[in-house]
């Protein structure tokens, strides 16, 4: 009971406390509301007099003349004096803006709390903080009507003005002054697209005061103007402009641009391109207004070298039937042509034209456009030209030789060497191992350390059919001799004649010819011109030796496919070339698909002391003369000729030899021009498709061939080439297919390097047995051997014990009557340690008394009509797609119903 009474009293006490507290708090809140109703806030905004009253330019100029504040952003504080009910009140407030530029549009003060009522502004001072001290920069006495009222709990905004300098902002636009005969300060020229920064100097037209804005960022754009609506192809004119997107501030007034400096920029490196005085159009800056765009007239002078280049390009286009040009190839859009319906300084931007960093033409390729007529004298203007191509050997093959990944100005030595091999790689190179059986190719590609066999893509052997032209270029001006920087000069697929190649002016009355007439033009000064191509020129009856012979640094000459040059003339020209300045310097000579019958005499050839590569493919050569062993060749193509013998001192070879081609000739002996003991190992030597029966020097005198691959296929060898092995030739792949071999005698395949043999093709011979030289003790690394198309009556066991043997073929064994000779299955062949492919098809195999395992997982037994074989041991692998079986459904194959054998 006492406890209950205590709790009731406690609750009553708490209630009373709460009630009294509420009364007290309510009383305080009422007092605050009364106080708040007696106050309000005011905020002052400070504006420039000129823009606030929207005065005229004269008013703005008048304000500017008496301005006490240069920039509104200088005012950082305001001290304002006010009268309220006869009482003077002075208060200092901070002035604020987002940034200095925004300050020009007005400043706002901190808020000031005042009693409700009417106030009169007496005056105000503006302060700038300098070294932590307030410095008065302006004092203003207010007009009598400068009043404001403070409302209860509200905000009153009061505008004030100051005689500050009227200012506006402006953006610049760089436009070309076209055309302009005035000379630039820098006459070298540059590309408008290279401008990345600009410094602009402007002048007030009234006060003559100048203002400079340094290194404004520039953005390039191309704009199009509809100039000829009725034209199908040239409705629009292309203009290049550059915008400065940064707005800069100027005092209000009229201005004009009086000079500029433009810069290029790569990474952090800035390079001044030009500083030029100009007289731009007048533009007006108004207070707090943005002017878009004040024009900076960038001079484009016809006397600038890059503009002179572009004028020369147009002359070339007009003189060579440019209106009818239509590009074909892969480097540019199909049907592309040059376009001059744009600013003159953009004329260099054409397909087939490359410009350097100063806008000069550095590469000109007319390959693929179908140009006609003579290359005019205007070509002499292009003195920075490195590459001149009037057609090329890949014009219809792909026409990418002068594309982004092809020949470029000032290439590195490595890139230049690669480009010099373009003709070789596309039209000469082939992997002799392609003639091996498919099984042996598979073995090489998958189970040896040899390089992969490259499949040639040739159906037709050349870019264009010989004698078919792709352009109608009939001549070239001798003004080419002015191009001292020229590095590559190509003429191809053209009806040009030798006497029209740089022998005279195309038009002696042209302004260019008259300008250059007194110059001493000579090929002797063309020290940079190293590569010349005169390819498939159908009317060429001799070489233009006055040009190519007198080039002091000529390294590559491609004169392939000029079949109107007689064999005698070609020999005479080659012989003369040896005595001219170019002869001792020449390194690469492509002269395939011509009529050459005989090489120049030894004494002449031996003058070509730097000679490295010769292509005489598909000529009519029957007689060779010697370069001598002091001249070392890295590549030699003599395929498809009528050569019967090769002198022993024909030449020597470098350590860079990839292919030596002697195929499709009339050789009766392998020449003794190699040496197995040489420190240089060649990749491939091809003597296929000849009449070879033996070796020069015989088995004892032949010095061997230091090559990885040797092909003697399709010859008339009746004896195994013992000389190759006895001489120590380090051969890995040997192709002896399609000869007349009947046996291999003991010891004929023995030698110090016989163990290196990996691949052997003996197809299409008349072999009946093998000797013990084929055992693993002699050729332990043999991985593949093909004995197909011979006359074996039993499978020779000798190679089957080679631990590395992966593939063995003995298909199609026949005697002289065409009867099948091979009947017995090679018992135990499934036990060969590494064998995985066996081809024994097209024979007369009978009963197979051996368990077929899945380890030999490629098996060809097709065309064995009498075979009887149990494949139960391999059926699971066959069913799971892990076994390749070549068979006939009519054969007696048991133990694997999945094969669908017809019973």
FENFENMO-V815490 format. One record per run of one state. SS is the DSSP state (alpha for helix, beta for strand, coil for the rest). FROM is the first residue (numbers start at 1). LEN is the number of residues. If there is no record, write none. Layout:
ss=SS from=FROM len=LEN
ss=SS from=FROM len=LEN
This chain:
ss=coil from=1 len=1
ss=alpha from=2 len=35
ss=coil from=37 len=2
ss=beta from=39 len=10
ss=alpha from=49 len=4
ss=coil from=53 len=4
ss=alpha from=57 len=10
ss=coil from=67 len=2
ss=beta from=69 len=1
ss=coil from=70 len=2
ss=alpha from=72 len=3
ss=coil from=75 len=2
ss=beta from=77 len=8
ss=coil from=85 len=2
ss=beta from=87 len=10
ss=coil from=97 len=3
ss=alpha from=100 len=4
ss=coil from=104 len=3
ss=beta from=107 len=3
ss=coil from=110 len=2
ss=beta from=112 len=4
ss=coil from=116 len=1
ss=beta from=117 len=14
ss=coil from=131 len=2
ss=beta from=133 len=9
ss=coil from=142 len=5
ss=beta from=147 len=4
ss=coil from=151 len=4
ss=beta from=155 len=8
ss=coil from=163 len=1
ss=beta from=164 len=1
ss=coil from=165 len=2
ss=beta from=167 len=14
ss=coil from=181 len=11
ss=alpha from=192 len=3
ss=coil from=195 len=2
ss=beta from=197 len=8
ss=coil from=205 len=5
ss=beta from=210 len=8
ss=coil from=218 len=1
ss=beta from=219 len=8
ss=coil from=227 len=9
ss=beta from=236 len=16
ss=coil from=252 len=1
ss=beta from=253 len=14
ss=coil from=267 len=2
ss=beta from=269 len=9
ss=coil from=278 len=5
ss=beta from=283 len=3
ss=coil from=286 len=4
ss=beta from=290 len=12
ss=coil from=302 len=3
ss=alpha from=305 len=15
ss=coil from=320 len=2
ss=alpha from=322 len=3
ss=coil from=325 len=17
ss=beta from=342 len=1
ss=coil from=343 len=1
ss=alpha from=344 len=3
ss=coil from=347 len=6
ss=beta from=353 len=3
ss=coil from=356 len=5
ss=beta from=361 len=5
ss=coil from=366 len=6
ss=beta from=372 len=4
ss=coil from=376 len=1
ss=alpha from=377 len=5
ss=coil from=382 len=5
ss=beta from=387 len=4
ss=coil from=391 len=22
ss=alpha from=413 len=8
ss=coil from=421 len=1
ss=alpha from=422 len=6
ss=coil from=428 len=4
ss=alpha from=432 len=4
ss=coil from=436 len=2
ss=alpha from=438 len=10
ss=coil from=448 len=24
ss=beta from=472 len=5
ss=coil from=477 len=1
ss=alpha from=478 len=5
ss=coil from=483 len=5
ss=beta from=488 len=5
ss=coil from=493 len=5
ss=alpha from=498 len=3
ss=beta from=501 len=1
ss=coil from=502 len=9
ss=alpha from=511 len=6
ss=coil from=517 len=6
ss=alpha from=523 len=3
ss=coil from=526 len=5
ss=beta from=531 len=5
ss=coil from=536 len=9
ss=alpha from=545 len=4
ss=coil from=549 len=7
ss=beta from=556 len=3
ss=coil from=559 len=8
ss=alpha from=567 len=13
ss=coil from=580 len=3
ss=alpha from=583 len=3
ss=coil from=586 len=2
ss=beta from=588 len=3
ss=coil from=591 len=7
ss=beta from=598 len=1
ss=coil from=599 len=3
ss=alpha from=602 len=4
ss=coil from=606 len=7
ss=beta from=613 len=3
ss=coil from=616 len=7
ss=beta from=623 len=1
ss=coil from=624 len=4
ss=beta from=628 len=6
ss=coil from=634 len=1
ss=beta from=635 len=3
ss=coil from=638 len=13
ss=beta from=651 len=3
ss=coil from=654 len=5
ss=beta from=659 len=3
ss=coil from=662 len=7
ss=beta from=669 len=2
ss=coil from=671 len=11
ss=beta from=682 len=5
ss=coil from=687 len=7
ss=beta from=694 len=2
ss=coil from=696 len=2
ss=alpha from=698 len=4
ss=coil from=702 len=5
ss=beta from=707 len=5
ss=coil from=712 len=10
ss=alpha from=722 len=5
ss=coil from=727 len=6
ss=beta from=733 len=3
ss=coil from=736 len=18
ss=alpha from=754 len=3
ss=coil from=757 len=2
ss=beta from=759 len=3
ss=coil from=762 len=10
ss=alpha from=772 len=3
ss=coil from=775 len=9
ss=beta from=784 len=3
ss=coil from=787 len=11
ss=alpha from=798 len=4
ss=coil from=802 len=5
ss=beta from=807 len=3
ss=coil from=810 len=4
ss=beta from=814 len=1
ss=coil from=815 len=5
ss=beta from=820 len=1
ss=coil from=821 len=8
ss=alpha from=829 len=3
ss=coil from=832 len=5
ss=beta from=837 len=3
ss=coil from=840 len=7
ss=beta from=847 len=1
ss=coil from=848 len=10
ss=beta from=858 len=3
ss=coil from=861 len=7
ss=beta from=868 len=3
ss=coil from=871 len=4
ss=alpha from=875 len=5
ss=coil from=880 len=4
ss=beta from=884 len=3
ss=coil from=887 len=5
ss=beta from=892 len=3
ss=coil from=895 len=2
ss=alpha from=897 len=3
ss=coil from=900 len=4
